[in-house]
Amino acid sequence: MNKADKVTNKIRLFGTDGVRGIANKELDIGLAMNIGRAAAMVLTDSTDGKHPKVVIGKDTRISSDMLEGALIAGLCSVGADVVLLGTVPTPTVAYLVKKYNADAGIMISASHNPFEYNGIKIFSSSGYKLPDSLEDEIEKIVVDNDNSSAPQTGAGIGRVTRSDTAVDDYIDHIIGTVDCRLDGMRIAIDCSNGSSSATAEKLFTGLGAECYMLSDKPDGMNINDKCGSTHMEMLQKYVLENKLDLGIAFDGDADRCLAVDENGKVIDGDIIMAICASDLASRNKLNKKTAVGTVMSNMGFGIFCKENGLNFAVTDVGDRYVLEEMLKEGYNFGGEQSGHVIFLDYATTGDGQLTAAQLLSVLSRKKERLSVISSLMTKYPQVLINVDITAEKKCLFYDNKVISKKISDVQKELGADGRILVRVSGTEPLVRVMLEGKDKEQIEKFAKETSNLIKKELGE
């Protein structure tokens, strides 16, 4: 659940997407309560005598109710009022924290991870994920057991209320971003038994589509279980067997989206970005004619941008870094291959259902099939291997000269026709080995060699 500081080899509580770990083990109720308390201390200002307000959303994991209770206890103990949104996608929290004039927002979710994991993502009053500096302040209070903000008593204790309109407010917002109807479009929607189970059918039916719902019956333990954007096989088969126009898949908290065309081919985040960037540019709605991606973006996306007169800005992996670049340079569109796509004109974070709505609106306006319109970008062959290591060994990766030399040697062999990218995951105990190139057999060979070396050097 931690990320490593490359310089000090220190393990941080916050990873690239909040705090994450196995619920009731790495992320237990004591830690959750302390995070809630610390977040209220850092993000809210009650010196005017008013109770600060914090909204909380959650995904469908069995542990989400437990962690919600712990967060409520921590927040209320220092005088914060809590508004419970219920089961909603992560982007719902990002949107409603601002709409409801809250001081902060918290989402309980481990995104695409298995059900035994859970996480805590925190948003500021403006709806943006917290910068490292504020996460560090919260972490310091938790780690140092800082009690400088004394527990409230009497009328100072926070109250808890529930919002009955959170889902509808969010759905109305997404519908308001689309300038056309989806009437006549037949689509399958895989909700990953996660948060979009509460929103997707009503949203896309409301836009006029004929929806066929998959994995939309969460039981607390089936989130991301062989379904959703990390397991596309069921959706591919369903679209083909039922001769549908396309399929849409979300992850557990619906902040990412992938698609399947009418032929059953997976359309990843890079291709979705190419389609949407091209459409935005054609309508003079792509700021500075620039799309923001990451070092994991397919080489084909950069080539697409160059061939179409667009600029391509590259950041580190993580939608937070994409967003930072967008805000810094005044860009309004960016995302990741995994399906995190940010339409900054409409949202402050990656939003899978917003992305799907925008993609479907392009198809509707252009009256094109997804297989046809997705051909505007050619993907380079890409191989990704995840190597399991412990959190402690992740720290040692940066100083291992044997691994560094192997990476350098492989890049020399690939030359200008390919690349190798090896990085430590910010959310899981993994090292990710990614290679791209024109020769698929060559990159598969190098990927296996590199991953085997990492196992030898850093494995148990």
C-alpha angles and dihedrals in degrees: 000000000000139000126217127239103230093213104043099023086230118155112233125212091222119063127194090289107032129282115329139172146115107316116250090010114055091006105038131166093262092056092044092051091049092048090053091049093046093046091054090049094050103035104037135060116206097167089114089065094252124122111248115233126230125183120210128199130177143192127233101273118130089238096053094086091051094050091044089058092050093049091049090053093051095046097045092046090067094042104268120142114224128214112197114214095184122214107353138141117270092250088058090065091047090052099041097046086071098036091051092046091238124165093226143353131218128197121196107210145112092210111212096000123112119276096262089066125074137173148193121232119186128205129194124232089270092059097250126126113256121269118238091259094062092042087054091053091051091045092051092054091049097044095042092044088232111194097177089123102065118219112265123243135196114356090357093076114101125249130226125224134167129231114226094187103050096106095044093045090054095045091050089052094053093045088052091061094060120085098195143039127256095215113156094019114128112204139170116219122201108199095185087230085279141110097311088065084081096050118016103080094048092044100050095036086053089056090055103259123137101237130205109193125215130181092003098132107085119192098181094262106051098068110131090357104149089321143083129043094327093054109039100164097094092049092048091052094046094051092050097044093048096040093233127170093244146318133243125205129193131190125237097286096028098237091124134050137194128178142212121213125223090271093056095255117145114242108203132201094272093057092043088052091050091052094047095041091052091049094047091049092050089056094043090247099118107097113233087350087273135137119193120219139156139252086266093060112117116262086237091067092059090048090049091053093049093048091050099046095254129132121235119208115195127209139171117283114283132074089243090065091046089053093047090055091047093052093043096051102030097250120150105197134054146121152146139278089247090068102264100138124173121207097186093190088066108021143027095219142025110296121189097195093046088050092050091048091051093047092049091048090056090053091047096049094044093040090223134139117245092240090058099044093044091061090079088089128050115210122218115227108269132191124195124186123181116211116203115227136153123265089250093052090051087070092054093055094081094057099043107115095188091059092043091054092049091052091049093048092050092050090052090052092050095046117173093336096070149000143218124218121184119180143158115251114246094209107033139040092260144112110215119214114196128178131179131186148126093263108066095188091053095051092045089054093049092045092055092046093050096045092048090052091051090051090051094048101038106018126110 
